[in-house]
Amino acid sequence: MSDDLKAHAASDQDFYALLDVSPAATLSEIKRQYRRTALKYHPDKISNPTPADIEKFHTLQIAHDVLTDADVKQLYDNARDARLRKQRERDMLDSARRSMVEDLEKRERAGAAAQRGVKRSWMEENDAEAKLAAEIERIAQDGRRRRKEAQEKLQRELDEEQKVIEREQEEARKAADRSSQRVDRSQETNVPELERSVKVRWVREGRGVELDLERLKGLFASFGTIEAVVILKDKRKRVQGSKGKVTLATGMIVFASIVSAHAAVLDGEKKIRQAGPADGDWAVLDSVGWASGDGPDLGAGSASFKDQESASSTAAVDINKTAAAPAFNFPGLNSASNSGKAPSFGSFGSAAASMKPKASSFNASARPAGMPTFQDEVLMKMKAAQREKERKVLEEELAREDEAADAAEASKANGV
């Protein structure tokens, strides 16, 4: 805030009347009305501008600078309110004085007519002057009382506004604390299948040709209850360290517990890295990871993951004997049958004993023309889940930025 603007803030000129706007007008309204009014007096916009026009344009610029600066506008509004209040008090006092003078003159004329020129006594004149002085004092006291009441009311309003700002800041802080807290999801029972799914890859060569559904189940059964296992269509890809393309096989394992899936990813990677030729199928696997790409957030319960994983491993049951139907069911997949179509995840619980990991189980020729392949539907489901997760993260970031901006604005207003 410059000293020049501070000086203009004490001006006795009504800048609102000059711009023809209300004191409650917004910043955009003040700027818009200034542009309209300034065009009438701008020296470059009118022909033969007079000194009065130039002075009026200069005054408009001062009014614009004062009313568009929040700090200076507050000073100007306070000074303007004080001037208006004093003017109203003067008007009231002048009105009361005029009324009293007229009343005295009327009574004097009436007394003169009644007494036919008899002079009023000294006591009567003194009494009239005393009444006038008392009335003037009463009006002055009434003005002081009104000013005091207005100041007290203004102070109460400021105190209420301060309390509201403090409450809003406290609510914003609590909201920020709530958004920053991590949620314990390790005990949830209704976790989406995709977040409980583990993806396994290996090269379909040598011993990898023999790795089928039953052996894949046997490898990961120690981590917890498995709801479903499926092997996707093989792909030909070029991998690091290979001269040509190799056949990569991909398997999907759906666990009943998110903790079991977490244990499978962590310990599975360790077993793959440490596996030797004598470790059987673990030496065949190339990688173990989350089906969704990123692992789910276990939140506050992640610190006790080992205990939870151990408990879930102890309580694991023989998946070949269970009769419960699994919950993993991607939309668009048909149930398993003898028609040769790709089986859904929901069919693996009841048909686990009868399914064979042969190529005929995924007979592409039996799929109607134009229908997405089993692998395509799984990948589309994974991508949709990832996009939804990114959208939620972006919404939370935007909400935190809005809360921080509101808190900063409230803090600035409180400081002023």
C-alpha positions as CSV (number, residue, x, y, z in Angstrom):
1,M,0.0,0.0,0.0
2,S,1.6,3.3,-1.1
3,D,1.5,6.5,0.9
4,D,-0.4,8.3,-2.0
5,L,-3.2,5.8,-1.9
6,K,-3.4,6.1,1.9
7,A,-3.7,9.9,1.5
8,H,-6.5,9.5,-1.1
9,A,-8.2,7.1,1.3
10,A,-8.9,10.0,3.6
11,S,-10.5,12.1,0.8
12,D,-13.9,13.5,1.6
13,Q,-15.1,12.9,-2.0
14,D,-17.6,10.1,-2.6
15,F,-15.9,7.7,-5.0
16,Y,-18.9,5.4,-5.2
17,A,-21.1,8.2,-6.3
18,L,-18.4,9.3,-8.8
19,L,-18.4,5.9,-10.4
20,D,-22.2,5.4,-9.9
21,V,-21.8,2.1,-8.0
22,S,-23.1,0.8,-4.7
23,P,-20.7,0.5,-1.8
24,A,-21.5,-3.2,-1.8
25,A,-20.4,-3.6,-5.5
26,T,-18.0,-6.3,-6.3
27,L,-14.5,-5.8,-7.7
28,S,-15.5,-6.7,-11.2
29,E,-18.5,-4.3,-11.1
30,I,-16.3,-1.4,-10.0
31,K,-13.8,-2.1,-12.8
32,R,-16.5,-2.4,-15.4
33,Q,-18.2,0.9,-14.3
34,Y,-14.8,2.6,-14.2
35,R,-14.1,1.7,-17.8
36,R,-17.5,3.0,-18.9
37,T,-17.2,6.3,-17.0
38,A,-13.6,6.9,-17.9
39,L,-14.4,6.7,-21.7
40,K,-16.6,9.9,-21.2
41,Y,-13.6,11.9,-19.9
42,H,-10.5,10.3,-21.4
43,P,-8.5,13.0,-23.1
44,D,-7.8,10.7,-26.1
45,K,-11.4,9.7,-26.5
46,I,-13.1,13.2,-26.6
47,S,-12.4,16.1,-28.8
48,N,-11.2,19.4,-27.3
49,P,-11.0,18.1,-23.7
50,T,-11.4,20.9,-21.1
51,P,-9.4,21.2,-17.9
52,A,-12.5,20.1,-16.0
53,D,-12.6,16.9,-18.1
54,I,-9.0,16.2,-17.5
55,E,-9.5,16.8,-13.7
56,K,-12.5,14.5,-13.7
57,F,-10.6,11.7,-15.5
58,H,-7.7,12.1,-13.0
59,T,-10.3,11.8,-10.1
60,L,-11.8,8.7,-11.7
61,Q,-8.3,7.1,-11.8
62,I,-7.9,7.8,-8.1
63,A,-11.3,6.4,-7.3
64,H,-10.4,3.2,-9.3
65,D,-7.1,2.8,-7.5
66,V,-8.6,3.3,-4.1
67,L,-11.6,1.0,-4.6
68,T,-9.7,-1.8,-6.3
69,D,-7.1,-2.1,-3.6
70,A,-8.7,-4.1,-0.7
71,D,-6.6,-2.5,2.1
72,V,-7.0,1.0,0.8
73,K,-10.7,0.5,0.2
74,Q,-11.2,-0.6,3.8
75,L,-9.5,2.6,5.0
76,Y,-11.6,4.7,2.7
77,D,-14.9,2.9,3.7
78,N,-14.1,3.5,7.4
79,A,-13.4,7.2,6.8
80,R,-16.5,7.5,4.6
81,D,-18.7,5.9,7.2
82,A,-17.4,8.2,9.9
83,R,-18.1,11.2,7.7
84,L,-21.6,10.1,7.0
85,R,-22.3,9.4,10.6
86,K,-21.1,12.8,11.7
87,Q,-23.1,14.5,8.9
88,R,-26.3,12.7,10.1
89,E,-25.6,13.9,13.7
90,R,-25.1,17.5,12.5
91,D,-28.3,17.3,10.5
92,M,-30.2,16.0,13.5
93,L,-28.8,18.6,15.7
94,D,-29.5,21.4,13.3
95,S,-33.0,20.1,12.8
96,A,-33.6,20.1,16.6
97,R,-32.2,23.6,16.9
98,R,-34.3,25.0,14.2
99,S,-37.4,23.3,15.7
100,M,-36.6,24.8,19.1
101,V,-35.9,28.2,17.8
102,E,-39.2,28.2,15.8
103,D,-41.1,27.0,18.8
104,L,-39.6,29.8,21.0
105,E,-40.3,32.4,18.4
106,K,-43.9,31.2,18.1
107,R,-44.4,31.3,21.9
108,E,-42.8,34.8,22.0
109,R,-45.2,36.1,19.4
110,A,-48.1,34.5,21.2
111,G,-47.0,36.0,24.5
112,A,-46.5,39.4,22.9
113,A,-50.0,39.3,21.5
114,A,-51.5,38.4,24.8
115,Q,-49.6,40.8,26.9
116,R,-49.8,43.6,24.4
117,G,-46.2,44.7,24.5
118,V,-45.4,43.7,28.1
119,K,-41.8,42.7,28.3
120,R,-41.1,39.2,29.4
121,S,-39.5,38.9,32.8
122,W,-35.8,38.1,33.3
123,M,-36.8,34.7,34.8
124,E,-38.8,33.6,31.8
125,E,-36.0,34.5,29.4
126,N,-33.5,32.6,31.5
127,D,-35.8,29.6,31.7
128,A,-36.1,29.5,27.9
129,E,-32.4,29.6,27.4
130,A,-31.9,26.9,30.0
131,K,-34.3,24.7,28.2
132,L,-32.6,25.3,24.9
133,A,-29.2,24.4,26.4
134,A,-30.6,21.3,28.1
135,E,-32.1,20.1,24.8
136,I,-28.8,20.7,23.0
137,E,-27.0,18.7,25.7
138,R,-29.6,15.9,25.4
139,I,-29.1,15.7,21.6
140,A,-25.3,15.6,22.1
141,Q,-25.6,12.8,24.6
142,D,-27.9,10.9,22.3
143,G,-25.4,11.2,19.5
144,R,-22.6,9.9,21.8
145,R,-24.8,7.0,22.9
146,R,-25.6,6.1,19.3
147,R,-21.9,6.2,18.4
148,K,-21.0,3.9,21.3
149,E,-23.7,1.5,20.3
150,A,-22.6,1.4,16.7
151,Q,-19.0,0.8,17.8
152,E,-20.1,-2.0,20.1
153,K,-22.2,-3.6,17.4
154,L,-19.3,-3.4,14.9
155,Q,-17.0,-5.0,17.5
156,R,-19.5,-7.8,18.1
157,E,-19.7,-8.4,14.3
158,L,-15.9,-8.6,14.1
159,D,-15.8,-11.0,16.9
160,E,-18.4,-13.2,15.3
161,E,-16.5,-13.1,12.0
162,Q,-13.3,-14.1,13.8
163,K,-15.0,-17.0,15.4
164,V,-16.4,-18.2,12.1
165,I,-13.0,-17.9,10.5
166,E,-11.4,-19.9,13.3
167,R,-14.1,-22.6,13.0
168,E,-13.5,-22.8,9.2
169,Q,-9.8,-23.1,9.7
170,E,-10.3,-25.8,12.3
171,E,-12.6,-27.7,10.0
172,A,-10.1,-27.3,7.1
173,R,-7.3,-28.6,9.4
174,K,-9.4,-31.6,10.5
175,A,-10.3,-32.3,6.9
176,A,-6.7,-32.2,5.9
177,D,-5.8,-34.5,8.8
178,R,-8.5,-36.9,7.7
179,S,-7.4,-36.9,4.1
180,S,-3.8,-37.6,5.1
181,Q,-4.7,-40.5,7.4
182,R,-4.2,-43.9,5.8
183,V,-7.0,-46.4,6.0
184,D,-6.5,-49.9,7.3
185,R,-7.7,-52.1,4.5
186,S,-6.1,-55.3,5.7
187,Q,-9.2,-56.3,7.6
188,E,-11.7,-55.5,4.9
189,T,-13.8,-58.4,3.6
190,N,-15.3,-56.7,0.5
191,V,-12.1,-56.0,-1.3
192,P,-12.3,-56.0,-5.2
193,E,-11.0,-59.1,-6.8
194,L,-8.5,-57.1,-8.9
195,E,-6.8,-55.9,-5.7
196,R,-6.5,-59.5,-4.4
197,S,-5.1,-60.8,-7.7
198,V,-1.4,-61.7,-8.4
199,K,0.1,-61.9,-11.8
200,V,2.8,-64.6,-12.5
201,R,5.0,-64.8,-15.7
202,W,7.4,-67.4,-17.0
203,V,8.9,-68.6,-20.2
204,R,7.0,-71.4,-21.9
205,E,10.2,-73.3,-22.8
206,G,11.9,-76.3,-21.2
207,R,10.5,-77.0,-17.7
208,G,8.1,-74.0,-18.2
209,V,6.0,-76.1,-20.6
210,E,5.1,-78.4,-17.8
211,L,3.9,-75.7,-15.5
212,D,0.1,-76.0,-15.4
213,L,-2.9,-74.8,-13.3
214,E,-2.5,-77.5,-10.6
215,R,1.2,-76.9,-10.1
216,L,0.7,-73.1,-10.1
217,K,-1.9,-73.6,-7.4
218,G,0.5,-75.8,-5.4
219,L,3.2,-73.1,-5.5
220,F,1.0,-70.4,-4.0
221,A,-1.4,-72.3,-1.8
222,S,1.0,-71.8,1.2
223,F,0.3,-68.1,1.2
224,G,-3.4,-68.4,1.9
225,T,-6.8,-69.5,0.5
226,I,-7.0,-69.2,-3.3
227,E,-10.3,-68.4,-4.9
228,A,-9.4,-68.9,-8.6
229,V,-6.4,-69.5,-10.9
230,V,-6.4,-68.9,-14.6
231,I,-3.7,-69.0,-17.3
232,L,-4.0,-66.4,-20.0
233,K,-3.1,-66.8,-23.7
234,D,0.6,-67.1,-24.3
235,K,2.4,-64.2,-26.1
236,R,5.5,-64.0,-28.2
237,K,7.8,-61.3,-26.9
238,R,11.5,-60.2,-27.0
239,V,13.1,-60.3,-23.6
240,Q,16.4,-59.0,-22.4
241,G,19.2,-61.4,-22.8
242,S,17.5,-63.3,-25.6
243,K,18.4,-63.2,-29.2
244,G,14.9,-63.7,-30.5
245,K,11.4,-63.7,-29.3
246,V,10.3,-66.2,-26.6
247,T,6.9,-67.5,-25.6
248,L,5.8,-65.8,-22.3
249,A,3.0,-67.4,-20.2
250,T,0.9,-65.4,-17.8
251,G,-1.1,-66.7,-14.9
252,M,-3.6,-64.9,-12.6
253,I,-4.1,-66.0,-9.0
254,V,-7.0,-64.6,-7.0
255,F,-6.6,-64.9,-3.2
256,A,-9.4,-64.8,-0.7
257,S,-7.5,-62.3,1.5
258,I,-5.6,-59.1,0.4
259,V,-3.0,-60.0,3.0
260,S,-2.4,-63.4,1.4
261,A,-1.9,-61.7,-2.0
262,H,0.6,-59.2,-0.4
263,A,2.5,-62.2,1.1
264,A,2.5,-63.9,-2.3
265,V,4.0,-60.9,-4.0
266,L,6.7,-60.2,-1.4
267,D,7.8,-63.8,-0.6
268,G,7.3,-65.0,-4.2
269,E,9.8,-62.4,-5.5
270,K,12.3,-63.5,-2.9
271,K,11.8,-67.2,-3.7
272,I,12.3,-66.5,-7.5
273,R,15.5,-64.5,-6.8
274,Q,16.9,-67.2,-4.5
275,A,15.6,-70.3,-6.4
276,G,18.1,-72.8,-7.7
277,P,17.8,-75.8,-10.1
278,A,16.7,-77.9,-7.1
279,D,13.9,-75.6,-6.1
280,G,11.4,-77.0,-8.7
281,D,8.8,-74.7,-10.2
282,W,10.1,-71.6,-8.4
283,A,13.2,-71.7,-10.6
284,V,10.9,-71.7,-13.7
285,L,9.0,-68.5,-12.8
286,D,10.2,-65.2,-14.1
287,S,8.3,-62.6,-12.0
288,V,5.4,-62.2,-9.5
289,G,3.5,-58.9,-9.2
290,W,0.2,-57.3,-8.7
291,A,-2.5,-57.8,-11.4
292,S,-3.4,-54.1,-11.2
293,G,0.2,-53.0,-11.7
294,D,0.4,-51.2,-8.2
295,G,-0.2,-52.9,-4.9
296,P,-3.2,-51.9,-2.8
297,D,-2.5,-49.7,0.2
298,L,-3.0,-51.7,3.4
299,G,-2.8,-48.5,5.5
300,A,-2.3,-48.6,9.2
301,G,-2.5,-52.3,9.3
302,S,0.5,-52.8,7.1
303,A,2.9,-52.7,10.1
304,S,1.4,-56.0,11.4
305,F,1.4,-57.7,8.0
306,K,3.7,-60.6,9.0
307,D,1.3,-61.6,11.8
308,Q,-1.7,-61.3,9.6
309,E,-0.1,-63.3,6.8
310,S,1.0,-66.0,9.2
311,A,-2.5,-66.3,10.6
312,S,-4.1,-66.5,7.1
313,S,-1.5,-69.1,6.0
314,T,-2.3,-71.2,9.1
315,A,-6.0,-71.0,8.4
316,A,-5.6,-71.9,4.7
317,V,-7.8,-74.8,3.5
318,D,-7.4,-77.3,0.7
319,I,-8.8,-75.5,-2.4
320,N,-9.4,-78.8,-4.1
321,K,-12.0,-79.7,-1.4
322,T,-13.8,-76.4,-1.1
323,A,-17.3,-76.1,-2.6
324,A,-17.8,-72.4,-2.2
325,A,-18.1,-70.4,-5.5
326,P,-15.4,-67.7,-5.9
327,A,-16.3,-64.1,-6.1
328,F,-13.9,-63.2,-8.9
329,N,-16.0,-62.3,-11.9
330,F,-15.0,-59.9,-14.6
331,P,-18.0,-58.5,-16.6
332,G,-18.3,-60.0,-20.1
333,L,-16.7,-63.4,-19.4
334,N,-18.8,-66.5,-19.9
335,S,-19.0,-69.3,-17.3
336,A,-16.9,-72.4,-17.8
337,S,-18.6,-75.2,-19.8
338,N,-17.8,-77.9,-22.2
339,S,-18.3,-75.6,-25.2
340,G,-14.6,-74.7,-25.3
341,K,-15.1,-71.0,-24.5
342,A,-12.8,-69.2,-22.1
343,P,-13.8,-69.8,-18.5
344,S,-14.7,-67.0,-16.1
345,F,-13.0,-66.6,-12.7
346,G,-16.3,-67.3,-11.0
347,S,-16.4,-70.9,-12.4
348,F,-13.0,-72.0,-11.0
349,G,-14.2,-72.8,-7.4
350,S,-16.7,-75.4,-8.5
351,A,-14.8,-76.7,-11.5
352,A,-11.3,-76.7,-10.0
353,A,-11.0,-80.5,-9.9
354,S,-12.2,-81.0,-13.5
355,M,-10.2,-78.2,-15.3
356,K,-7.1,-79.1,-17.2
357,P,-4.5,-76.5,-18.3
358,K,-4.6,-77.6,-21.9
359,A,-4.8,-75.3,-24.9
360,S,-8.2,-76.7,-25.7
361,S,-9.6,-75.0,-22.5
362,F,-9.1,-71.7,-24.3
363,N,-10.2,-72.6,-27.8
364,A,-10.2,-69.3,-29.7
365,S,-11.9,-70.9,-32.7
366,A,-15.1,-71.5,-30.6
367,R,-15.3,-67.7,-29.7
368,P,-17.9,-65.8,-31.8
369,A,-16.5,-63.4,-34.3
370,G,-15.9,-59.9,-32.9
371,M,-16.0,-61.0,-29.2
372,P,-13.0,-59.8,-27.2
373,T,-10.5,-62.5,-26.1
374,F,-10.3,-63.6,-22.5
375,Q,-6.9,-61.8,-22.2
376,D,-8.3,-58.6,-23.7
377,E,-11.2,-58.5,-21.3
378,V,-8.9,-59.0,-18.3
379,L,-6.5,-56.3,-19.5
380,M,-9.4,-53.9,-20.1
381,K,-10.6,-54.5,-16.5
382,M,-7.1,-53.8,-15.2
383,K,-6.8,-50.6,-17.2
384,A,-10.2,-49.3,-16.1
385,A,-9.4,-50.0,-12.4
386,Q,-6.0,-48.1,-12.8
387,R,-7.8,-45.1,-14.4
388,E,-10.4,-45.0,-11.6
389,K,-7.6,-45.1,-9.0
390,E,-5.7,-42.2,-10.7
391,R,-9.0,-40.2,-11.0
392,K,-9.6,-40.6,-7.2
393,V,-6.1,-39.5,-6.4
394,L,-6.4,-36.4,-8.6
395,E,-9.8,-35.5,-7.0
396,E,-8.2,-35.8,-3.5
397,E,-5.3,-33.6,-4.6
398,L,-7.6,-30.9,-6.0
399,A,-9.8,-31.0,-2.8
400,R,-6.7,-30.5,-0.7
401,E,-5.5,-27.6,-2.9
402,D,-9.0,-25.9,-2.6
403,E,-9.0,-26.4,1.2
404,A,-5.5,-24.9,1.5
405,A,-6.5,-21.9,-0.8
406,D,-9.6,-21.2,1.3
407,A,-7.6,-21.4,4.6
408,A,-5.0,-19.1,3.2
409,E,-7.7,-16.6,2.1
410,A,-9.4,-16.8,5.4
411,S,-6.1,-16.3,7.2
412,K,-5.3,-13.2,5.1
413,A,-8.7,-11.7,5.8
414,N,-8.2,-12.3,9.5
415,G,-4.8,-10.6,9.4
416,V,-6.3,-7.5,7.7
